[in-house]
Amino acid sequence: MLQLCGFPASNYHNKVKVALIEKGIAFEEVIVYPSRDDALRGESPMGKLPFLRTGRGRV
Ligand SMILES: N[C@@H](CCC(=O)N[C@@H](CS)C(=O)NCC(=O)O)C(=O)O
């Protein structure tokens, strides 16, 4: 299932969340906070949130 990764205090995150809900796209919300962790940079090279985990990579 699509995973929306970010944190709810961010309107960047909430904007994507609202779009997914309005389009009726099933997703799971995964809370991720901004950091310089290698794990985050591996998924979001610029360290930006939110990002989506899809079955075919990340957006
Ligand atoms: N929509 C822009 C901006 C997103 C954005 O700046 N998100 C903040 C969180 S609200 C962030 O990731 N900050 C961490 C950073 O800039 O290092 C993008 O995705 O490039």
PDB file of the backbone (N, CA, C, O) and the ligand in Angstrom, with CONECT records:
HET    LIG  A 101      20
ATOM      1  N   MET A   1       0.852  -1.202   0.000  1.00  0.00           N
ATOM      2  CA  MET A   1       0.000   0.000   0.000  1.00  0.00           C
ATOM      3  C   MET A   1       0.886   1.250   0.000  1.00  0.00           C
ATOM      4  O   MET A   1       1.983   1.256   0.558  1.00  0.00           O
ATOM      5  N   LEU A   2       0.385   2.292  -0.633  1.00  0.00           N
ATOM      6  CA  LEU A   2       1.081   3.575  -0.670  1.00  0.00           C
ATOM      7  C   LEU A   2       1.319   4.082   0.756  1.00  0.00           C
ATOM      8  O   LEU A   2       0.430   4.014   1.604  1.00  0.00           O
ATOM      9  N   GLN A   3       2.508   4.581   1.003  1.00  0.00           N
ATOM     10  CA  GLN A   3       2.798   5.137   2.333  1.00  0.00           C
ATOM     11  C   GLN A   3       3.161   6.614   2.196  1.00  0.00           C
ATOM     12  O   GLN A   3       4.067   6.982   1.447  1.00  0.00           O
ATOM     13  N   LEU A   4       2.439   7.444   2.932  1.00  0.00           N
ATOM     14  CA  LEU A   4       2.743   8.873   2.981  1.00  0.00           C
ATOM     15  C   LEU A   4       3.620   9.105   4.210  1.00  0.00           C
ATOM     16  O   LEU A   4       3.191   8.898   5.345  1.00  0.00           O
ATOM     17  N   CYS A   5       4.854   9.539   3.962  1.00  0.00           N
ATOM     18  CA  CYS A   5       5.826   9.699   5.041  1.00  0.00           C
ATOM     19  C   CYS A   5       6.067  11.179   5.309  1.00  0.00           C
ATOM     20  O   CYS A   5       6.470  11.927   4.418  1.00  0.00           O
ATOM     21  N   GLY A   6       5.818  11.585   6.532  1.00  0.00           N
ATOM     22  CA  GLY A   6       5.994  12.974   6.925  1.00  0.00           C
ATOM     23  C   GLY A   6       5.405  13.170   8.316  1.00  0.00           C
ATOM     24  O   GLY A   6       5.260  12.222   9.087  1.00  0.00           O
ATOM     25  N   PHE A   7       5.068  14.421   8.617  1.00  0.00           N
ATOM     26  CA  PHE A   7       4.518  14.673   9.952  1.00  0.00           C
ATOM     27  C   PHE A   7       3.350  15.648   9.854  1.00  0.00           C
ATOM     28  O   PHE A   7       3.378  16.589   9.061  1.00  0.00           O
ATOM     29  N   PRO A   8       2.301  15.407  10.690  1.00  0.00           N
ATOM     30  CA  PRO A   8       1.033  16.118  10.541  1.00  0.00           C
ATOM     31  C   PRO A   8       1.088  17.625  10.829  1.00  0.00           C
ATOM     32  O   PRO A   8       0.153  18.334  10.458  1.00  0.00           O
ATOM     33  N   ALA A   9       2.131  18.139  11.469  1.00  0.00           N
ATOM     34  CA  ALA A   9       2.209  19.586  11.699  1.00  0.00           C
ATOM     35  C   ALA A   9       2.601  20.328  10.423  1.00  0.00           C
ATOM     36  O   ALA A   9       2.556  21.558  10.378  1.00  0.00           O
ATOM     37  N   SER A  10       2.985  19.586   9.395  1.00  0.00           N
ATOM     38  CA  SER A  10       3.431  20.186   8.136  1.00  0.00           C
ATOM     39  C   SER A  10       2.277  20.302   7.148  1.00  0.00           C
ATOM     40  O   SER A  10       1.610  19.314   6.840  1.00  0.00           O
ATOM     41  N   ASN A  11       2.049  21.509   6.656  1.00  0.00           N
ATOM     42  CA  ASN A  11       1.006  21.658   5.643  1.00  0.00           C
ATOM     43  C   ASN A  11       1.415  21.064   4.305  1.00  0.00           C
ATOM     44  O   ASN A  11       0.551  20.738   3.490  1.00  0.00           O
ATOM     45  N   TYR A  12       2.723  20.914   4.059  1.00  0.00           N
ATOM     46  CA  TYR A  12       3.161  20.192   2.858  1.00  0.00           C
ATOM     47  C   TYR A  12       2.636  18.753   2.944  1.00  0.00           C
ATOM     48  O   TYR A  12       2.137  18.198   1.965  1.00  0.00           O
ATOM     49  N   HIS A  13       2.762  18.177   4.121  1.00  0.00           N
ATOM     50  CA  HIS A  13       2.276  16.814   4.367  1.00  0.00           C
ATOM     51  C   HIS A  13       0.752  16.768   4.239  1.00  0.00           C
ATOM     52  O   HIS A  13       0.200  15.893   3.572  1.00  0.00           O
ATOM     53  N   ASN A  14       0.090  17.713   4.882  1.00  0.00           N
ATOM     54  CA  ASN A  14      -1.379  17.674   4.916  1.00  0.00           C
ATOM     55  C   ASN A  14      -1.992  17.910   3.538  1.00  0.00           C
ATOM     56  O   ASN A  14      -3.059  17.379   3.227  1.00  0.00           O
ATOM     57  N   LYS A  15      -1.316  18.703   2.720  1.00  0.00           N
ATOM     58  CA  LYS A  15      -1.821  18.955   1.373  1.00  0.00           C
ATOM     59  C   LYS A  15      -1.855  17.653   0.567  1.00  0.00           C
ATOM     60  O   LYS A  15      -2.820  17.378  -0.146  1.00  0.00           O
ATOM     61  N   VAL A  16      -0.799  16.866   0.691  1.00  0.00           N
ATOM     62  CA  VAL A  16      -0.753  15.578  -0.021  1.00  0.00           C
ATOM     63  C   VAL A  16      -1.784  14.625   0.572  1.00  0.00           C
ATOM     64  O   VAL A  16      -2.445  13.879  -0.151  1.00  0.00           O
ATOM     65  N   LYS A  17      -1.913  14.658   1.882  1.00  0.00           N
ATOM     66  CA  LYS A  17      -2.877  13.773   2.562  1.00  0.00           C
ATOM     67  C   LYS A  17      -4.305  14.065   2.097  1.00  0.00           C
ATOM     68  O   LYS A  17      -5.068  13.147   1.796  1.00  0.00           O
ATOM     69  N   VAL A  18      -4.653  15.334   2.042  1.00  0.00           N
ATOM     70  CA  VAL A  18      -6.001  15.719   1.597  1.00  0.00           C
ATOM     71  C   VAL A  18      -6.228  15.267   0.150  1.00  0.00           C
ATOM     72  O   VAL A  18      -7.308  14.780  -0.185  1.00  0.00           O
ATOM     73  N   ALA A  19      -5.218  15.427  -0.704  1.00  0.00           N
ATOM     74  CA  ALA A  19      -5.365  15.016  -2.106  1.00  0.00           C
ATOM     75  C   ALA A  19      -5.605  13.511  -2.205  1.00  0.00           C
ATOM     76  O   ALA A  19      -6.446  13.066  -2.986  1.00  0.00           O
ATOM     77  N   LEU A  20      -4.877  12.735  -1.425  1.00  0.00           N
ATOM     78  CA  LEU A  20      -5.053  11.279  -1.458  1.00  0.00           C
ATOM     79  C   LEU A  20      -6.454  10.907  -0.977  1.00  0.00           C
ATOM     80  O   LEU A  20      -7.106  10.037  -1.554  1.00  0.00           O
ATOM     81  N   ILE A  21      -6.910  11.572   0.085  1.00  0.00           N
ATOM     82  CA  ILE A  21      -8.255  11.287   0.622  1.00  0.00           C
ATOM     83  C   ILE A  21      -9.314  11.670  -0.412  1.00  0.00           C
ATOM     84  O   ILE A  21     -10.239  10.902  -0.674  1.00  0.00           O
ATOM     85  N   GLU A  22      -9.175  12.861  -0.997  1.00  0.00           N
ATOM     86  CA  GLU A  22     -10.168  13.316  -1.978  1.00  0.00           C
ATOM     87  C   GLU A  22     -10.238  12.394  -3.189  1.00  0.00           C
ATOM     88  O   GLU A  22     -11.310  12.186  -3.757  1.00  0.00           O
ATOM     89  N   LYS A  23      -9.092  11.843  -3.582  1.00  0.00           N
ATOM     90  CA  LYS A  23      -9.061  10.947  -4.746  1.00  0.00           C
ATOM     91  C   LYS A  23      -9.434   9.518  -4.389  1.00  0.00           C
ATOM     92  O   LYS A  23      -9.539   8.663  -5.268  1.00  0.00           O
ATOM     93  N   GLY A  24      -9.637   9.252  -3.098  1.00  0.00           N
ATOM     94  CA  GLY A  24     -10.017   7.906  -2.679  1.00  0.00           C
ATOM     95  C   GLY A  24      -8.891   6.900  -2.822  1.00  0.00           C
ATOM     96  O   GLY A  24      -9.136   5.711  -3.025  1.00  0.00           O
ATOM     97  N   ILE A  25      -7.654   7.375  -2.717  1.00  0.00           N
ATOM     98  CA  ILE A  25      -6.491   6.490  -2.850  1.00  0.00           C
ATOM     99  C   ILE A  25      -6.109   5.970  -1.469  1.00  0.00           C
ATOM    100  O   ILE A  25      -5.858   6.752  -0.552  1.00  0.00           O
ATOM    101  N   ALA A  26      -6.068   4.650  -1.324  1.00  0.00           N
ATOM    102  CA  ALA A  26      -5.719   4.049  -0.039  1.00  0.00           C
ATOM    103  C   ALA A  26      -4.248   4.338   0.283  1.00  0.00           C
ATOM    104  O   ALA A  26      -3.379   4.211  -0.580  1.00  0.00           O
ATOM    105  N   PHE A  27      -3.990   4.720   1.507  1.00  0.00           N
ATOM    106  CA  PHE A  27      -2.607   4.970   1.908  1.00  0.00           C
ATOM    107  C   PHE A  27      -2.479   4.768   3.410  1.00  0.00           C
ATOM    108  O   PHE A  27      -3.460   4.756   4.154  1.00  0.00           O
ATOM    109  N   GLU A  28      -1.238   4.612   3.816  1.00  0.00           N
ATOM    110  CA  GLU A  28      -0.908   4.487   5.227  1.00  0.00           C
ATOM    111  C   GLU A  28      -0.017   5.679   5.572  1.00  0.00           C
ATOM    112  O   GLU A  28       0.882   6.032   4.809  1.00  0.00           O
ATOM    113  N   GLU A  29      -0.271   6.292   6.722  1.00  0.00           N
ATOM    114  CA  GLU A  29       0.520   7.448   7.127  1.00  0.00           C
ATOM    115  C   GLU A  29       1.666   6.960   8.021  1.00  0.00           C
ATOM    116  O   GLU A  29       1.439   6.284   9.024  1.00  0.00           O
ATOM    117  N   VAL A  30       2.888   7.310   7.644  1.00  0.00           N
ATOM    118  CA  VAL A  30       4.059   6.930   8.429  1.00  0.00           C
ATOM    119  C   VAL A  30       4.711   8.222   8.922  1.00  0.00           C
ATOM    120  O   VAL A  30       5.109   9.070   8.124  1.00  0.00           O
ATOM    121  N   ILE A  31       4.813   8.358  10.241  1.00  0.00           N
ATOM    122  CA  ILE A  31       5.349   9.601  10.801  1.00  0.00           C
ATOM    123  C   ILE A  31       6.878   9.605  10.686  1.00  0.00           C
ATOM    124  O   ILE A  31       7.565   8.740  11.230  1.00  0.00           O
ATOM    125  N   VAL A  32       7.376  10.590   9.974  1.00  0.00           N
ATOM    126  CA  VAL A  32       8.818  10.795   9.786  1.00  0.00           C
ATOM    127  C   VAL A  32       9.082  12.277  10.022  1.00  0.00           C
ATOM    128  O   VAL A  32       8.377  13.126   9.477  1.00  0.00           O
ATOM    129  N   TYR A  33      10.085  12.592  10.823  1.00  0.00           N
ATOM    130  CA  TYR A  33      10.424  13.990  11.097  1.00  0.00           C
ATOM    131  C   TYR A  33      11.701  14.364  10.344  1.00  0.00           C
ATOM    132  O   TYR A  33      12.523  13.497  10.048  1.00  0.00           O
ATOM    133  N   PRO A  34      11.870  15.656  10.034  1.00  0.00           N
ATOM    134  CA  PRO A  34      13.090  16.088   9.347  1.00  0.00           C
ATOM    135  C   PRO A  34      14.326  15.741  10.167  1.00  0.00           C
ATOM    136  O   PRO A  34      14.335  15.897  11.388  1.00  0.00           O
ATOM    137  N   SER A  35      15.364  15.271   9.490  1.00  0.00           N
ATOM    138  CA  SER A  35      16.616  14.970  10.170  1.00  0.00           C
ATOM    139  C   SER A  35      17.716  14.837   9.133  1.00  0.00           C
ATOM    140  O   SER A  35      17.455  14.847   7.930  1.00  0.00           O
ATOM    141  N   ARG A  36      18.937  14.714   9.606  1.00  0.00           N
ATOM    142  CA  ARG A  36      20.063  14.506   8.689  1.00  0.00           C
ATOM    143  C   ARG A  36      20.459  13.033   8.638  1.00  0.00           C
ATOM    144  O   ARG A  36      21.532  12.687   8.143  1.00  0.00           O
ATOM    145  N   ASP A  37      19.589  12.174   9.149  1.00  0.00           N
ATOM    146  CA  ASP A  37      19.881  10.738   9.176  1.00  0.00           C
ATOM    147  C   ASP A  37      20.122  10.183   7.768  1.00  0.00           C
ATOM    148  O   ASP A  37      19.458  10.573   6.808  1.00  0.00           O
ATOM    149  N   ASP A  38      21.085   9.266   7.671  1.00  0.00           N
ATOM    150  CA  ASP A  38      21.344   8.605   6.400  1.00  0.00           C
ATOM    151  C   ASP A  38      20.108   7.846   5.917  1.00  0.00           C
ATOM    152  O   ASP A  38      19.860   7.751   4.715  1.00  0.00           O
ATOM    153  N   ALA A  39      19.337   7.309   6.861  1.00  0.00           N
ATOM    154  CA  ALA A  39      18.148   6.545   6.485  1.00  0.00           C
ATOM    155  C   ALA A  39      17.163   7.438   5.731  1.00  0.00           C
ATOM    156  O   ALA A  39      16.596   7.023   4.720  1.00  0.00           O
ATOM    157  N   LEU A  40      16.961   8.659   6.220  1.00  0.00           N
ATOM    158  CA  LEU A  40      16.052   9.578   5.534  1.00  0.00           C
ATOM    159  C   LEU A  40      16.643  10.004   4.202  1.00  0.00           C
ATOM    160  O   LEU A  40      15.934  10.047   3.196  1.00  0.00           O
ATOM    161  N   ARG A  41      17.933  10.319   4.182  1.00  0.00           N
ATOM    162  CA  ARG A  41      18.570  10.760   2.927  1.00  0.00           C
ATOM    163  C   ARG A  41      18.552   9.661   1.870  1.00  0.00           C
ATOM    164  O   ARG A  41      18.568   9.938   0.671  1.00  0.00           O
ATOM    165  N   GLY A  42      18.517   8.411   2.329  1.00  0.00           N
ATOM    166  CA  GLY A  42      18.421   7.307   1.384  1.00  0.00           C
ATOM    167  C   GLY A  42      17.080   7.275   0.664  1.00  0.00           C
ATOM    168  O   GLY A  42      16.975   6.796  -0.465  1.00  0.00           O
ATOM    169  N   GLU A  43      16.057   7.792   1.338  1.00  0.00           N
ATOM    170  CA  GLU A  43      14.726   7.789   0.735  1.00  0.00           C
ATOM    171  C   GLU A  43      14.364   9.137   0.127  1.00  0.00           C
ATOM    172  O   GLU A  43      13.620   9.207  -0.851  1.00  0.00           O
ATOM    173  N   SER A  44      14.890  10.194   0.705  1.00  0.00           N
ATOM    174  CA  SER A  44      14.605  11.549   0.228  1.00  0.00           C
ATOM    175  C   SER A  44      15.947  12.282   0.201  1.00  0.00           C
ATOM    176  O   SER A  44      16.337  12.882   1.203  1.00  0.00           O
ATOM    177  N   PRO A  45      16.655  12.245  -0.919  1.00  0.00           N
ATOM    178  CA  PRO A  45      18.041  12.733  -0.969  1.00  0.00           C
ATOM    179  C   PRO A  45      18.238  14.175  -0.502  1.00  0.00           C
ATOM    180  O   PRO A  45      19.296  14.509   0.029  1.00  0.00           O
ATOM    181  N   MET A  46      17.227  15.039  -0.695  1.00  0.00           N
ATOM    182  CA  MET A  46      17.337  16.422  -0.230  1.00  0.00           C
ATOM    183  C   MET A  46      16.835  16.577   1.206  1.00  0.00           C
ATOM    184  O   MET A  46      16.855  17.674   1.763  1.00  0.00           O
ATOM    185  N   GLY A  47      16.388  15.477   1.794  1.00  0.00           N
ATOM    186  CA  GLY A  47      15.896  15.503   3.173  1.00  0.00           C
ATOM    187  C   GLY A  47      14.537  16.142   3.326  1.00  0.00           C
ATOM    188  O   GLY A  47      14.133  16.491   4.435  1.00  0.00           O
ATOM    189  N   LYS A  48      13.815  16.300   2.205  1.00  0.00           N
ATOM    190  CA  LYS A  48      12.512  16.968   2.243  1.00  0.00           C
ATOM    191  C   LYS A  48      11.396  15.990   2.560  1.00  0.00           C
ATOM    192  O   LYS A  48      11.430  14.819   2.181  1.00  0.00           O
ATOM    193  N   LEU A  49      10.412  16.512   3.265  1.00  0.00           N
ATOM    194  CA  LEU A  49       9.204  15.772   3.586  1.00  0.00           C
ATOM    195  C   LEU A  49       8.017  16.602   3.088  1.00  0.00           C
ATOM    196  O   LEU A  49       8.106  17.829   3.054  1.00  0.00           O
ATOM    197  N   PRO A  50       6.934  15.975   2.709  1.00  0.00           N
ATOM    198  CA  PRO A  50       6.747  14.527   2.733  1.00  0.00           C
ATOM    199  C   PRO A  50       7.326  13.860   1.478  1.00  0.00           C
ATOM    200  O   PRO A  50       7.727  14.523   0.521  1.00  0.00           O
ATOM    201  N   PHE A  51       7.352  12.523   1.521  1.00  0.00           N
ATOM    202  CA  PHE A  51       7.579  11.725   0.321  1.00  0.00           C
ATOM    203  C   PHE A  51       6.648  10.532   0.386  1.00  0.00           C
ATOM    204  O   PHE A  51       6.135  10.174   1.446  1.00  0.00           O
ATOM    205  N   LEU A  52       6.437   9.917  -0.789  1.00  0.00           N
ATOM    206  CA  LEU A  52       5.566   8.749  -0.883  1.00  0.00           C
ATOM    207  C   LEU A  52       6.405   7.517  -1.156  1.00  0.00           C
ATOM    208  O   LEU A  52       7.285   7.539  -2.016  1.00  0.00           O
ATOM    209  N   ARG A  53       6.143   6.467  -0.445  1.00  0.00           N
ATOM    210  CA  ARG A  53       6.707   5.150  -0.772  1.00  0.00           C
ATOM    211  C   ARG A  53       5.674   4.442  -1.635  1.00  0.00           C
ATOM    212  O   ARG A  53       4.526   4.262  -1.227  1.00  0.00           O
ATOM    213  N   THR A  54       6.082   4.053  -2.806  1.00  0.00           N
ATOM    214  CA  THR A  54       5.174   3.327  -3.695  1.00  0.00           C
ATOM    215  C   THR A  54       5.773   1.944  -3.953  1.00  0.00           C
ATOM    216  O   THR A  54       6.899   1.659  -3.544  1.00  0.00           O
ATOM    217  N   GLY A  55       5.026   1.112  -4.616  1.00  0.00           N
ATOM    218  CA  GLY A  55       5.538  -0.210  -4.951  1.00  0.00           C
ATOM    219  C   GLY A  55       6.674  -0.160  -5.966  1.00  0.00           C
ATOM    220  O   GLY A  55       7.350  -1.163  -6.198  1.00  0.00           O
ATOM    221  N   ARG A  56       6.883   1.009  -6.571  1.00  0.00           N
ATOM    222  CA  ARG A  56       7.893   1.146  -7.618  1.00  0.00           C
ATOM    223  C   ARG A  56       8.885   2.265  -7.312  1.00  0.00           C
ATOM    224  O   ARG A  56       9.433   2.885  -8.224  1.00  0.00           O
ATOM    225  N   GLY A  57       9.106   2.514  -6.046  1.00  0.00           N
ATOM    226  CA  GLY A  57      10.083   3.527  -5.667  1.00  0.00           C
ATOM    227  C   GLY A  57       9.441   4.668  -4.888  1.00  0.00           C
ATOM    228  O   GLY A  57       8.292   4.581  -4.454  1.00  0.00           O
ATOM    229  N   ARG A  58      10.201   5.721  -4.724  1.00  0.00           N
ATOM    230  CA  ARG A  58       9.739   6.834  -3.891  1.00  0.00           C
ATOM    231  C   ARG A  58       9.556   8.091  -4.721  1.00  0.00           C
ATOM    232  O   ARG A  58      10.230   8.312  -5.726  1.00  0.00           O
ATOM    233  N   VAL A  59       8.623   8.899  -4.262  1.00  0.00           N
ATOM    234  CA  VAL A  59       8.333  10.175  -4.923  1.00  0.00           C
ATOM    235  C   VAL A  59       8.472  11.271  -3.882  1.00  0.00           C
ATOM    236  O   VAL A  59       8.276  12.446  -4.193  1.00  0.00           O
TER     237      VAL A  59
HETATM  238  N1  LIG A 101       7.379  21.038  -1.110  1.00  0.00           N
HETATM  239  C1  LIG A 101       8.770  21.223  -0.948  1.00  0.00           C
HETATM  240  C2  LIG A 101       9.106  21.646   0.470  1.00  0.00           C
HETATM  241  C3  LIG A 101       8.836  20.629   1.517  1.00  0.00           C
HETATM  242  C4  LIG A 101       9.483  21.050   2.806  1.00  0.00           C
HETATM  243  O1  LIG A 101      10.253  22.023   2.862  1.00  0.00           O
HETATM  244  N2  LIG A 101       9.197  20.308   3.878  1.00  0.00           N
HETATM  245  C5  LIG A 101       9.845  20.590   5.138  1.00  0.00           C
HETATM  246  C6  LIG A 101       8.959  20.076   6.286  1.00  0.00           C
HETATM  247  S1  LIG A 101       7.492  21.027   6.438  1.00  0.00           S
HETATM  248  C7  LIG A 101      11.141  19.869   5.194  1.00  0.00           C
HETATM  249  O2  LIG A 101      11.267  18.801   4.620  1.00  0.00           O
HETATM  250  N3  LIG A 101      12.126  20.432   5.914  1.00  0.00           N
HETATM  251  C8  LIG A 101      13.401  19.797   6.100  1.00  0.00           C
HETATM  252  C9  LIG A 101      14.505  20.427   5.301  1.00  0.00           C
HETATM  253  O3  LIG A 101      14.233  21.330   4.497  1.00  0.00           O
HETATM  254  O4  LIG A 101      15.655  20.008   5.502  1.00  0.00           O
HETATM  255  C10 LIG A 101       9.540  19.991  -1.365  1.00  0.00           C
HETATM  256  O5  LIG A 101       9.014  18.872  -1.207  1.00  0.00           O
HETATM  257  O6  LIG A 101      10.655  20.136  -1.845  1.00  0.00           O
CONECT  238  239
CONECT  239  238  240  255
CONECT  240  239  241
CONECT  241  240  242
CONECT  242  241  243  244
CONECT  243  242
CONECT  244  242  245
CONECT  245  244  246  248
CONECT  246  245  247
CONECT  247  246
CONECT  248  245  249  250
CONECT  249  248
CONECT  250  248  251
CONECT  251  250  252
CONECT  252  251  253  254
CONECT  253  252
CONECT  254  252
CONECT  255  239  256  257
CONECT  256  255
CONECT  257  255
END
